[in-house]
């Protein structure tokens, strides 16, 4: 993340505050209102804390104490792959911005209603409504008790992050929301004309702070947009401000920043000088506790970080790592490379030489010959990765044209590997966090370049489940590698026409996409049409992995699964999906059950190519014998 991106919101906040404050000074709506008032310092502390530090504290608490448990729960439930199905990530940024603004603001409008209509929520929301006559100006837009900010921030950022909205869309929402929030509370005469039915304004929002409307009778709940209030009948916009601001009892409400942060705990204290001091002390204690909790707990991270910083989120499961899990020297780590595949061999897999267990990898961590490639988007890599790993994503090994997702040629793959430090003597291990991308890259390197690499069984999920630590941030610097990728013994068979001879000898097509894609109820964005190859068998790729930690199912379980779909060790099989990625995982699983690679093909072009060809396509359900 660049420095500009990192500080864009604080800089924007400062600029917006200055501009609105200057406008209030020269063009006040209520001219009798003082611009320097007694609670200004308290509101300034709210501005600084809620505008910056609270976000840091909440992020730290979430990353240290909440997200690891969520990651583990999702992995146990087998839902990790769904978490990263970023629905909005492929939308144009302009569309993301509009949808984020409208959808999140409507949710916030609903929550704002609840803050007034539910008793215990209203007690928290009173801090914001403690604005009295002569205080309504731009800076009170940040007068919130910290738990209320938690609700709004979670409502804003969790859905946007889950759905894959870009950081640009999130930043635009934050900056634009801050601007409107400043203006809503400003002492400015705004809110005329047709746009009052769309955007909130000072003339409208001041009536939300009406003394006589502190509970169910309150109006104008809009945060950014006023249109929700006009649509649902909660809008009110008289020509003049209300005669009085606040709520019943506001006269004795705490006025200091620290006391307001501790509300409603401080309502139990007496309304005396000592009670006020105690309230402030309690509030300060709450903030200090939050600051302490936001920092990662002091713990011994036994995993060698190899010069990288520790990720803020570490495995939450009780660590089963013993001191001998890692090599004691570089020579020991390099010697451990020779044990790769032993665990897979003991488990009975057909090709243990291309599998690595978490235990085997941990022992080899730190070897200069080991190259770990993290096959995930850069953002997820920086949030936490296996120490020494280098990021590599789809654009590095697949193209967008003429067929979306088709493997890149050998020379481009060679450059991508060299840039990540792969040399002729390197032992390359690929991993992901529940998706099939590592298997796709494994297959691509094998098919296009004849280069055998290995898959970390279970990937990052299994690594964290075992209690091993994570590095965070950008990848460490790597020395340019010298690997040379030579042409495989058999020319790559990537497209439909190149697979003609294999198809001519009685092949079973295995469609590894979702049921909706197979049946034609859903069409992928990069597909030419919906449906599937006629007579194909449907087997969604996720079924070859364990739900708990993403490791490959045992050989006997895989054979039973394949028998249910009419497949055996003697079958000639062509796997496919949308672009050869999900199908590469099923190809890998079939190979591990003993199906010869001479009888096994992964269709690289897959449905992305087939759906563009003048060939028959089916949209009906498969025969009953192949259904699960």
Backbone torsions as a table, in degrees:
resi	resn	phi	psi	omega
1	UNK	NA	132.4	-179.0
2	UNK	-75.0	160.7	177.7
3	UNK	-61.4	-36.5	179.4
4	UNK	-62.1	-45.8	-179.9
5	UNK	-65.0	-37.8	-177.3
6	UNK	-64.6	-39.9	-174.8
7	UNK	-104.6	9.7	-176.3
8	UNK	-61.9	-45.3	-178.6
9	UNK	-66.9	-49.5	177.5
10	UNK	-57.7	-39.9	178.7
11	UNK	-66.0	-41.6	178.3
12	UNK	-64.6	-41.2	178.6
13	UNK	-59.6	-45.7	180.0
14	UNK	-63.3	-43.3	-179.0
15	UNK	-65.0	-44.6	179.6
16	UNK	-61.6	-43.2	-178.9
17	UNK	-61.9	-45.0	-179.2
18	UNK	-63.4	-46.7	-177.2
19	UNK	-61.9	-46.9	-178.0
20	UNK	-67.5	-38.2	178.0
21	UNK	-62.7	-40.6	177.8
22	UNK	-64.6	-42.1	178.4
23	UNK	-61.5	-42.2	177.9
24	UNK	-61.2	-38.4	-177.7
25	UNK	-64.3	-41.9	-175.2
26	UNK	-92.8	-24.2	-176.2
27	UNK	-132.1	57.6	-177.5
28	UNK	-69.5	142.0	176.7
29	UNK	-79.5	-50.6	176.7
30	UNK	-99.0	96.0	-170.0
31	UNK	-67.9	-21.4	-179.1
32	UNK	-80.8	-10.0	-176.2
33	UNK	-75.1	132.6	179.1
34	UNK	-74.0	143.6	177.7
35	UNK	-92.5	-21.7	172.8
36	UNK	-111.5	117.1	-174.5
37	UNK	-135.0	169.2	-172.6
38	UNK	-65.5	-32.8	-176.2
39	UNK	-95.3	12.7	-176.9
40	UNK	-64.3	-39.6	179.7
41	UNK	-63.6	-42.1	178.1
42	UNK	-60.9	-43.4	179.1
43	UNK	-67.5	-32.9	176.7
44	UNK	-64.4	-39.3	176.8
45	UNK	-64.8	-38.8	174.2
46	UNK	-59.3	-43.8	-179.3
47	UNK	-60.0	-49.9	-178.3
48	UNK	-65.4	-45.7	-175.5
49	UNK	-69.4	-52.9	-177.6
50	UNK	-71.5	-27.9	-178.6
51	UNK	-80.6	-17.6	-177.3
52	UNK	-142.8	-62.1	-169.4
53	UNK	-66.2	-36.4	-179.2
54	UNK	-63.4	-38.5	177.0
55	UNK	-61.7	-41.0	177.6
56	UNK	-62.8	-44.2	-179.5
57	UNK	-63.6	-46.6	-178.6
58	UNK	-64.0	-40.9	178.6
59	UNK	-62.7	-43.6	-179.3
60	UNK	-63.9	-43.9	178.8
61	UNK	-62.7	-43.2	180.0
62	UNK	-63.6	-46.8	-176.8
63	UNK	-68.1	-33.8	-175.0
64	UNK	-88.6	-39.4	-170.0
65	UNK	-113.9	-19.8	-174.6
66	UNK	-110.6	-51.6	-174.0
67	UNK	-61.5	-39.4	177.6
68	UNK	-58.3	-40.0	178.3
69	UNK	-67.8	-37.5	177.1
70	UNK	-64.6	-44.2	177.6
71	UNK	-57.1	-45.2	-177.7
72	UNK	-65.9	-42.3	-179.9
73	UNK	-64.0	-41.7	178.5
74	UNK	-64.3	-39.9	179.3
75	UNK	-65.3	-42.6	179.3
76	UNK	-62.3	-34.3	-179.1
77	UNK	-87.2	-3.1	-179.4
78	UNK	69.8	29.0	-175.4
79	UNK	-106.7	4.9	-173.8
80	UNK	-59.4	-40.5	-177.3
81	UNK	-65.0	-29.7	-179.9
82	UNK	-74.6	-29.8	-179.8
83	UNK	-59.9	-34.5	-174.3
84	UNK	-98.1	13.4	173.8
85	UNK	-83.0	81.9	-171.5
86	UNK	-71.5	95.4	-175.1
87	UNK	-55.5	-41.8	-173.0
88	UNK	-94.3	-4.0	-171.8
89	UNK	-63.7	-26.6	-179.6
90	UNK	-91.0	-2.5	180.0
91	UNK	-74.5	151.9	171.5
92	UNK	-59.1	147.1	-176.3
93	UNK	-57.9	-38.4	180.0
94	UNK	-61.2	-39.9	178.4
95	UNK	-67.3	-41.9	177.6
96	UNK	-57.9	-43.4	-178.0
97	UNK	-62.9	-47.3	-178.1
98	UNK	-64.0	-46.7	-178.8
99	UNK	-63.8	-43.4	179.7
100	UNK	-60.6	-44.5	-179.5
101	UNK	-61.2	-48.4	-174.6
102	UNK	-72.7	-50.2	-174.6
103	UNK	-66.6	-48.3	-178.6
104	UNK	-65.7	-39.2	-179.4
105	UNK	-65.8	-36.2	177.2
106	UNK	-65.3	-40.8	177.1
107	UNK	-63.1	-41.1	178.8
108	UNK	-67.2	-34.4	175.4
109	UNK	-60.8	-42.4	178.5
110	UNK	-65.2	-42.6	178.3
111	UNK	-64.0	-39.3	179.4
112	UNK	-61.0	-38.4	174.3
113	UNK	-59.3	-45.3	-178.9
114	UNK	-64.5	-34.4	179.6
115	UNK	-60.7	-25.3	179.7
116	UNK	-96.2	-24.9	-170.7
117	UNK	-101.7	-12.0	178.0
118	UNK	-109.0	125.2	-170.2
119	UNK	-53.0	-54.3	-175.1
120	UNK	-70.7	-26.6	175.8
121	UNK	-72.2	-36.1	178.8
122	UNK	-63.7	-34.8	178.7
123	UNK	-60.4	-39.5	177.4
124	UNK	-69.6	-40.6	-175.9
125	UNK	-71.6	-13.9	-179.9
126	UNK	-58.9	-29.6	-179.5
127	UNK	-56.5	-45.0	-179.7
128	UNK	-68.4	-32.5	-178.0
129	UNK	-88.6	8.1	176.5
130	UNK	-77.8	5.2	173.8
131	UNK	-65.6	126.9	-179.9
132	UNK	-115.1	179.1	-179.7
133	UNK	-54.1	135.0	178.3
134	UNK	88.3	-0.4	-178.7
135	UNK	-113.1	-8.3	-172.5
136	UNK	-74.6	97.5	176.0
137	UNK	-147.0	-178.5	-170.5
138	UNK	-56.5	-34.9	-170.3
139	UNK	-75.4	-21.0	179.7
140	UNK	-73.3	-4.9	176.5
141	UNK	-65.3	-14.0	178.6
142	UNK	-108.5	10.0	178.5
143	UNK	-82.2	90.0	-179.9
144	UNK	-136.2	143.1	170.0
145	UNK	-73.1	145.9	-166.2
146	UNK	-62.5	-33.5	-178.4
147	UNK	-67.2	-30.3	177.4
148	UNK	-68.1	-37.4	177.4
149	UNK	-64.6	-35.5	177.3
150	UNK	-57.5	-46.1	-178.8
151	UNK	-61.2	-48.2	-176.7
152	UNK	-69.0	-40.6	-179.6
153	UNK	-65.2	-42.1	178.7
154	UNK	-62.5	-42.1	179.7
155	UNK	-63.5	-31.0	-178.3
156	UNK	-81.7	-53.7	-167.7
157	UNK	-87.5	-33.4	-177.5
158	UNK	-63.3	-51.3	178.6
159	UNK	-63.6	-38.3	-178.9
160	UNK	-65.3	-42.3	178.9
161	UNK	-67.2	-41.9	-179.5
162	UNK	-61.3	-42.2	-176.2
163	UNK	-84.4	-2.8	173.3
164	UNK	84.7	23.7	176.6
165	UNK	-65.3	141.4	-176.8
166	UNK	-69.4	158.5	177.3
167	UNK	-61.7	-29.3	177.4
168	UNK	-62.9	-45.2	179.9
169	UNK	-64.0	-41.6	179.3
170	UNK	-64.6	-41.6	-178.8
171	UNK	-66.7	-41.6	178.4
172	UNK	-61.5	-42.8	178.1
173	UNK	-60.2	-45.2	-177.9
174	UNK	-63.8	-44.9	-177.3
175	UNK	-69.6	-45.5	-179.3
176	UNK	-66.3	-39.3	177.4
177	UNK	-63.5	-37.7	177.2
178	UNK	-65.3	-41.7	178.5
179	UNK	-60.3	-49.5	-179.0
180	UNK	-65.2	-38.0	177.9
181	UNK	-61.4	-41.8	175.8
182	UNK	-60.7	-49.0	-176.4
183	UNK	-66.0	-37.6	-179.2
184	UNK	-57.4	-37.2	-176.0
185	UNK	-97.3	-4.4	-174.6
186	UNK	-71.4	154.7	175.6
187	UNK	-86.1	63.7	-178.1
188	UNK	-129.8	146.2	-178.4
189	UNK	-89.4	76.2	179.3
190	UNK	-120.8	148.4	178.9
191	UNK	130.2	20.3	178.3
192	UNK	-96.1	163.1	172.5
193	UNK	81.0	-176.5	-173.3
194	UNK	-66.3	-27.3	-176.0
195	UNK	-70.9	-10.4	176.2
196	UNK	-64.3	-20.6	177.9
197	UNK	-83.4	-2.9	-178.9
198	UNK	-116.5	-53.6	-175.9
199	UNK	-105.7	146.1	175.4
200	UNK	-66.4	162.4	-175.0
201	UNK	-155.8	163.7	177.7
202	UNK	-59.4	-41.5	-179.0
203	UNK	-61.4	-32.5	-177.7
204	UNK	-86.8	-45.1	-172.0
205	UNK	-71.9	-26.8	-178.9
206	UNK	-62.7	-27.5	178.0
207	UNK	-74.0	-17.4	173.1
208	UNK	-69.1	-25.1	-179.8
209	UNK	-95.5	14.3	179.9
210	UNK	-58.5	130.6	-179.1
211	UNK	-55.6	-36.8	-176.1
212	UNK	-87.0	6.5	-179.8
213	UNK	-129.3	45.3	-172.6
214	UNK	-81.6	-10.6	-178.4
215	UNK	-129.2	-119.3	-172.6
216	UNK	-67.1	-21.2	-177.7
217	UNK	-87.5	0.2	-178.8
218	UNK	-65.1	148.8	179.8
219	UNK	-123.2	175.3	172.5
220	UNK	59.0	68.6	-177.4
221	UNK	-88.8	-3.6	-176.1
222	UNK	-59.0	143.7	177.1
223	UNK	-95.2	-64.5	175.4
224	UNK	-99.4	-48.7	-174.7
225	UNK	-101.3	138.5	175.7
226	UNK	-89.3	-12.3	-171.7
227	UNK	-62.2	-29.3	179.3
228	UNK	-63.8	-38.8	179.2
229	UNK	-67.4	-39.1	177.9
230	UNK	-67.9	-36.7	-178.9
231	UNK	-70.0	-43.2	-172.3
232	UNK	-99.6	10.7	171.7
233	UNK	75.8	24.8	178.3
234	UNK	-110.3	19.0	-178.0
235	UNK	-95.2	143.1	174.5
236	UNK	-150.9	131.6	-174.8
237	UNK	-147.4	69.0	174.8
238	UNK	-63.3	164.3	-176.3
239	UNK	-71.0	-31.4	-175.9
240	UNK	-111.4	156.3	176.8
241	UNK	-64.7	159.6	176.6
242	UNK	-65.8	154.0	-177.0
243	UNK	-67.7	-21.6	-176.0
244	UNK	-152.3	144.2	179.3
245	UNK	-113.1	156.1	176.9
246	UNK	114.9	-146.2	179.7
247	UNK	-156.9	165.8	-179.4
248	UNK	-61.3	121.2	-178.2
249	UNK	98.7	-0.1	-178.4
250	UNK	-64.1	-21.8	-177.7
251	UNK	-62.5	-31.9	-178.7
252	UNK	-104.2	8.4	-178.5
253	UNK	-72.4	143.2	179.2
254	UNK	-54.9	140.1	-176.2
255	UNK	-110.6	-14.5	-178.8
256	UNK	-86.0	153.5	-179.0
257	UNK	-57.7	-49.0	-175.3
258	UNK	-66.5	-40.3	178.7
259	UNK	-65.7	-37.9	178.5
260	UNK	-68.0	-33.5	177.4
261	UNK	-65.9	-29.3	-179.7
262	UNK	-87.7	-9.6	179.5
263	UNK	-63.7	140.9	9.1
264	UNK	-94.8	11.3	177.3
265	UNK	-57.8	-37.1	-174.7
266	UNK	-73.3	-8.3	177.8
267	UNK	-68.7	-15.2	178.1
268	UNK	-80.2	-11.4	-177.5
269	UNK	-90.8	152.1	-179.9
270	UNK	-70.0	151.4	-179.6
271	UNK	-85.0	65.6	178.0
272	UNK	-128.0	176.9	179.6
273	UNK	-60.4	-44.0	179.8
274	UNK	-67.9	-34.2	177.2
275	UNK	-64.5	-38.4	178.4
276	UNK	-64.8	-43.0	178.7
277	UNK	-65.0	-41.2	178.3
278	UNK	-63.8	-41.1	178.4
279	UNK	-60.3	-43.2	178.8
280	UNK	-64.2	-39.0	179.0
281	UNK	-65.3	-40.8	178.0
282	UNK	-62.9	-43.8	178.9
283	UNK	-61.8	-43.4	178.2
284	UNK	-62.7	-38.3	178.0
285	UNK	-63.6	-39.5	177.8
286	UNK	-61.1	-43.7	-178.8
287	UNK	-67.7	-40.4	178.4
288	UNK	-64.0	-41.8	178.1
289	UNK	-60.6	-43.0	177.7
290	UNK	-61.5	-40.5	-179.7
291	UNK	-65.8	-38.3	178.6
292	UNK	-66.9	-43.6	-176.8
293	UNK	-68.9	-25.5	-175.4
294	UNK	-74.3	-16.2	-178.9
295	UNK	-87.5	140.8	177.8
296	UNK	-55.7	137.1	-179.5
297	UNK	-61.5	147.4	178.5
298	UNK	-70.0	116.5	-179.5
299	UNK	-148.5	158.0	177.4
300	UNK	-85.5	114.4	176.4
301	UNK	-92.6	101.2	-174.0
302	UNK	-74.7	-20.5	179.7
303	UNK	-64.3	125.8	177.1
304	UNK	-61.5	122.2	-179.3
305	UNK	-88.8	-9.1	172.4
306	UNK	54.4	43.0	176.1
307	UNK	88.4	-1.8	-180.0
308	UNK	-98.0	162.0	177.0
309	UNK	-80.1	154.0	177.2
310	UNK	-75.2	140.6	175.5
311	UNK	-68.4	150.1	-179.2
312	UNK	-67.0	-29.8	178.8
313	UNK	-102.4	120.3	179.6
314	UNK	-117.0	161.7	-179.5
315	UNK	-54.5	137.3	-177.4
316	UNK	-93.0	-20.8	-179.1
317	UNK	-66.8	148.8	177.7
318	UNK	-58.5	127.0	-173.9
319	UNK	-69.7	131.1	174.2
320	UNK	-104.2	12.3	-177.9
321	UNK	-73.4	132.1	177.4
322	UNK	-106.5	161.4	-177.4
323	UNK	-57.0	-27.0	-178.5
324	UNK	-89.7	11.5	179.4
325	UNK	-69.0	-25.9	-177.7
326	UNK	-114.8	155.9	-179.9
327	UNK	-69.2	148.8	179.7
328	UNK	-87.0	-11.7	-179.8
329	UNK	-152.4	166.6	177.7
330	UNK	-62.4	-39.5	179.5
331	UNK	-63.2	-40.4	177.8
332	UNK	-64.3	-39.9	179.1
333	UNK	-63.1	-42.9	179.9
334	UNK	-66.9	-38.8	178.1
335	UNK	-63.1	-31.1	-178.8
336	UNK	-67.6	-19.2	177.4
337	UNK	-60.0	-29.0	-179.5
338	UNK	-68.3	-15.4	179.6
339	UNK	-90.5	-2.8	-179.4
340	UNK	-57.5	129.9	177.6
341	UNK	95.9	-11.2	-178.6
342	UNK	-64.4	-40.3	179.0
343	UNK	-65.5	-39.7	178.4
344	UNK	-66.7	-37.1	178.1
345	UNK	-64.5	-42.9	178.8
346	UNK	-64.2	-30.0	179.6
347	UNK	-79.7	-10.6	175.5
348	UNK	93.6	16.1	178.4
349	UNK	-72.3	149.1	-174.7
350	UNK	-71.9	-29.8	179.8
351	UNK	-129.4	71.3	-177.9
352	UNK	-67.5	-17.3	-177.5
353	UNK	-68.0	-14.2	179.3
354	UNK	-110.0	13.9	178.7
355	UNK	-121.0	145.7	176.8
356	UNK	-134.0	132.5	176.1
357	UNK	-86.7	162.3	177.3
358	UNK	-59.5	-41.5	-180.0
359	UNK	-60.8	-43.0	-179.7
360	UNK	-66.9	-40.6	-179.2
361	UNK	-66.4	-43.3	-178.9
362	UNK	-58.1	-39.2	-178.7
363	UNK	-67.7	-28.9	-177.7
364	UNK	-94.0	-1.5	-177.3
365	UNK	-60.6	128.0	-179.3
366	UNK	105.0	-8.1	177.1
367	UNK	-70.7	134.1	178.3
368	UNK	-66.9	-16.3	178.5
369	UNK	-86.0	-14.1	-177.7
370	UNK	-84.0	126.2	173.9
371	UNK	-121.5	116.0	178.2
372	UNK	-97.9	127.5	177.4
373	UNK	-113.7	118.4	-179.8
374	UNK	-90.3	108.2	-173.3
375	UNK	-95.7	70.7	179.6
376	UNK	-144.4	165.9	175.2
377	UNK	-60.1	151.7	-174.1
378	UNK	-58.3	-37.6	-177.8
379	UNK	-61.8	-44.9	-179.7
380	UNK	-68.8	-33.1	175.8
381	UNK	-60.5	-47.2	-175.9
382	UNK	-69.4	-24.8	177.6
383	UNK	-71.6	-24.7	178.5
384	UNK	169.4	126.4	-179.6
385	UNK	-146.2	166.2	176.8
386	UNK	-68.8	133.4	-178.2
387	UNK	-51.9	138.5	178.5
388	UNK	81.9	-4.6	-177.2
389	UNK	-68.3	154.5	174.9
390	UNK	-117.4	138.0	-178.8
391	UNK	-80.1	144.3	176.4
392	UNK	-153.6	128.3	-173.8
393	UNK	-126.3	-177.8	-168.3
394	UNK	-56.7	-39.1	-178.9
395	UNK	-61.9	-21.0	-178.7
396	UNK	-79.4	-22.3	-177.1
397	UNK	-127.7	-1.0	177.5
398	UNK	-138.9	157.0	-174.6
399	UNK	-106.1	171.1	176.1
400	UNK	-104.6	-18.7	-177.7
401	UNK	-146.9	150.6	1.6
402	UNK	-77.6	-16.0	178.6
403	UNK	-118.4	118.2	-178.5
404	UNK	-58.5	126.0	175.9
405	UNK	92.2	-3.1	-178.7
406	UNK	-67.4	144.2	-177.4
407	UNK	-60.0	143.3	175.6
408	UNK	-74.0	157.2	179.3
409	UNK	-67.4	166.5	-172.7
410	UNK	-59.8	-41.2	-176.7
411	UNK	-65.7	-34.6	178.3
412	UNK	-72.6	-37.0	176.0
413	UNK	-64.7	-38.6	178.9
414	UNK	-62.1	-44.8	179.3
415	UNK	-63.1	-39.2	179.8
416	UNK	-64.3	-40.2	179.6
417	UNK	-70.8	-42.2	179.8
418	UNK	-61.4	-39.7	-179.2
419	UNK	-63.4	-18.4	-179.7
420	UNK	-107.5	18.1	171.4
421	UNK	85.8	15.1	-178.8
422	UNK	-81.5	123.6	177.1
423	UNK	-116.2	177.6	-175.7
424	UNK	-61.6	-32.6	-178.0
425	UNK	-93.3	3.7	-176.7
426	UNK	-71.4	145.7	169.8
427	UNK	-104.0	112.8	-172.4
428	UNK	-99.8	128.9	177.6
429	UNK	-123.8	130.3	-179.5
430	UNK	-105.7	147.2	173.9
431	UNK	-153.8	160.3	173.4
432	UNK	-140.2	-163.6	-178.2
433	UNK	-123.4	38.4	177.0
434	UNK	125.5	-15.7	178.5
435	UNK	-88.6	175.4	-178.1
436	UNK	-94.7	6.7	-172.1
437	UNK	-62.4	-35.7	179.2
438	UNK	-63.6	-38.2	178.6
439	UNK	-68.0	-33.4	177.7
440	UNK	-65.9	-45.5	179.1
441	UNK	-65.5	-39.9	175.9
442	UNK	-56.1	-47.5	-178.6
443	UNK	-67.0	-41.8	-179.0
444	UNK	-60.1	-47.3	-179.9
445	UNK	-64.1	-36.2	179.8
446	UNK	-70.6	-43.0	-174.5
447	UNK	-79.0	-43.2	-172.9
448	UNK	-87.0	-34.6	-172.3
449	UNK	-120.9	-1.2	179.1
450	UNK	65.2	20.6	-177.3
451	UNK	-100.8	120.4	177.2
452	UNK	-85.9	126.7	172.7
453	UNK	-126.1	178.7	-174.6
454	UNK	-120.3	157.8	178.3
455	UNK	-110.8	130.7	171.6
456	UNK	-76.9	113.9	-176.0
457	UNK	-66.2	119.2	-178.2
458	UNK	90.3	-15.7	176.3
459	UNK	56.3	-145.3	-175.0
460	UNK	-66.1	-30.3	179.3
461	UNK	-62.1	-47.7	180.0
462	UNK	-68.0	-35.3	178.3
463	UNK	-60.6	-46.5	-179.9
464	UNK	-71.2	-36.7	179.3
465	UNK	-60.4	-34.1	178.9
466	UNK	-75.8	-7.6	177.2
467	UNK	93.3	9.0	180.0
468	UNK	-76.8	146.2	-176.6
469	UNK	-80.1	167.5	-177.4
470	UNK	-121.7	146.9	168.5
471	UNK	-93.4	157.5	180.0
472	UNK	-131.7	168.7	177.0
473	UNK	86.6	-164.3	-176.1
474	UNK	-70.2	156.8	-179.8
475	UNK	-66.7	151.5	177.0
476	UNK	-72.1	156.1	-178.9
477	UNK	-63.6	139.9	179.3
478	UNK	-125.4	149.3	177.5
479	UNK	-81.2	138.1	179.0
480	UNK	-54.8	129.5	179.0
481	UNK	-84.1	172.7	-179.4
482	UNK	-125.3	20.9	-177.6
483	UNK	-58.7	142.8	175.5
484	UNK	-120.3	119.1	179.1
485	UNK	-93.8	121.1	-179.5
486	UNK	-99.8	162.8	-179.5
487	UNK	-66.6	136.8	178.1
488	UNK	-66.9	163.1	-179.0
489	UNK	-60.3	-36.3	177.7
490	UNK	-110.9	129.0	179.9
491	UNK	-55.1	144.7	-179.4
492	UNK	-56.8	138.2	175.5
493	UNK	-114.7	94.3	-171.6
494	UNK	-106.7	-34.9	-173.4
495	UNK	-105.4	169.9	-176.9
496	UNK	-59.5	-44.3	-178.6
497	UNK	-67.6	-35.0	179.3
498	UNK	-70.8	-15.3	180.0
499	UNK	-101.1	13.2	-175.3
500	UNK	-58.4	-45.0	-177.3
501	UNK	-66.7	-36.4	178.8
502	UNK	-70.1	-38.8	-179.2
503	UNK	-68.0	-26.2	-174.4
504	UNK	-75.3	-6.0	-172.7
505	UNK	-112.8	35.5	174.3
506	UNK	73.7	75.2	-175.5
507	UNK	-109.8	147.1	173.6
508	UNK	-99.3	120.8	177.2
509	UNK	-84.1	130.5	178.6
510	UNK	-117.7	111.9	179.9
511	UNK	-88.7	118.6	-173.6
512	UNK	-103.0	11.6	180.0
513	UNK	-79.0	-175.2	177.9
514	UNK	-71.3	162.4	179.2
515	UNK	-60.9	-40.1	-178.9
516	UNK	-65.6	-38.4	177.2
517	UNK	-67.2	-42.0	-178.9
518	UNK	-62.2	-47.3	-176.8
519	UNK	-74.8	-11.0	-180.0
520	UNK	90.0	5.9	178.3
521	UNK	-76.4	-18.3	179.9
522	UNK	-134.5	135.0	177.8
523	UNK	-114.1	125.0	177.4
524	UNK	-62.4	147.4	-177.6
525	UNK	-57.5	-31.4	-176.2
526	UNK	-103.3	16.4	175.8
527	UNK	-94.3	147.1	178.0
528	UNK	-75.7	-25.8	178.9
529	UNK	-164.5	172.9	-179.5
530	UNK	-93.3	163.3	176.1
531	UNK	121.6	-162.9	179.5
532	UNK	-148.5	168.2	177.5
533	UNK	-66.2	131.1	-177.4
534	UNK	-53.2	139.5	177.2
535	UNK	69.3	11.1	178.3
536	UNK	-71.0	150.0	174.6
537	UNK	-93.7	137.0	179.9
538	UNK	-97.4	126.6	175.0
539	UNK	-146.9	100.1	-178.0
540	UNK	-64.5	138.0	-170.6
541	UNK	-59.6	-30.4	-174.4
542	UNK	-62.8	-20.8	-174.6
543	UNK	-73.9	-11.2	179.4
544	UNK	-87.3	-3.6	-179.4
545	UNK	-115.3	154.9	174.3
546	UNK	-73.0	142.4	-178.4
547	UNK	-71.3	-28.1	-171.0
548	UNK	-72.5	-47.4	-173.3
549	UNK	-136.5	10.4	175.0
550	UNK	76.8	6.3	176.9
551	UNK	-76.0	158.8	179.6
552	UNK	-67.4	138.9	177.9
553	UNK	-63.6	156.4	-177.8
554	UNK	-60.3	151.3	-177.8
555	UNK	-52.9	-43.6	-179.0
556	UNK	-65.4	-36.9	177.1
557	UNK	-66.2	-39.4	178.6
558	UNK	-66.2	-42.6	179.8
559	UNK	-61.8	-40.6	178.1
560	UNK	-64.4	-40.9	177.6
561	UNK	-61.3	-44.5	-178.5
562	UNK	-69.5	-35.4	177.3
563	UNK	-61.9	-36.5	177.6
564	UNK	-60.4	-23.7	-178.5
565	UNK	-106.8	17.4	174.9
566	UNK	75.9	22.1	-177.3
567	UNK	-112.2	142.3	178.4
568	UNK	-140.9	-180.0	-179.5
569	UNK	-64.4	-19.9	-179.3
570	UNK	-93.4	-3.7	-176.0
571	UNK	-71.0	146.7	168.5
572	UNK	-99.4	118.6	-167.6
573	UNK	-126.5	137.7	170.2
574	UNK	-120.8	111.6	177.8
575	UNK	-88.1	147.7	175.9
576	UNK	-155.5	161.3	175.0
577	UNK	-145.1	-133.5	176.2
578	UNK	-82.9	-42.4	-178.2
579	UNK	-144.5	27.0	174.4
580	UNK	82.7	9.6	-177.6
581	UNK	-90.1	-58.5	178.0
582	UNK	-61.9	-36.4	-179.5
583	UNK	-68.7	-26.3	177.5
584	UNK	-64.1	-34.0	178.5
585	UNK	-67.0	-41.5	178.6
586	UNK	-70.2	-37.8	173.4
587	UNK	-55.4	-47.0	-179.8
588	UNK	-60.7	-43.6	-179.5
589	UNK	-66.1	-41.5	177.2
590	UNK	-60.6	-43.3	179.0
591	UNK	-61.3	-37.2	-178.6
592	UNK	-73.2	-12.6	175.5
593	UNK	-93.9	0.7	176.0
594	UNK	108.1	0.7	176.5
595	UNK	-69.1	126.6	-178.1
596	UNK	-66.8	140.1	177.6
597	UNK	-66.9	-13.8	173.8
598	UNK	-71.5	-22.0	-178.9
599	UNK	-108.5	13.0	-171.7
600	UNK	-133.9	130.3	179.7
601	UNK	-136.9	139.0	169.7
602	UNK	-104.1	122.6	-176.6
603	UNK	-79.5	104.4	-176.0
604	UNK	-63.2	-47.7	179.9
605	UNK	-62.5	-34.7	177.1
606	UNK	47.2	-152.2	-174.4
607	UNK	-67.4	-22.7	177.3
608	UNK	-60.2	-39.0	177.9
609	UNK	-85.4	-49.4	-173.9
610	UNK	-57.2	-39.6	-177.6
611	UNK	-67.9	-11.3	178.3
612	UNK	-101.4	-5.8	180.0
613	UNK	-91.1	158.4	179.2
614	UNK	-85.0	67.4	-177.6
615	UNK	-131.0	159.5	-178.2
616	UNK	-66.6	146.9	176.1
617	UNK	-136.2	146.3	-179.9
618	UNK	-112.6	149.5	176.6
619	UNK	-128.0	4.5	179.2
620	UNK	-84.8	166.6	178.7
621	UNK	-71.9	153.8	-179.1
622	UNK	-74.0	169.3	176.4
623	UNK	-56.3	151.5	-174.7
624	UNK	-58.0	-33.2	-176.8
625	UNK	-64.5	-20.9	-176.7
626	UNK	-102.8	2.8	-179.3
627	UNK	-87.7	150.3	176.6
628	UNK	-121.7	NA	NA
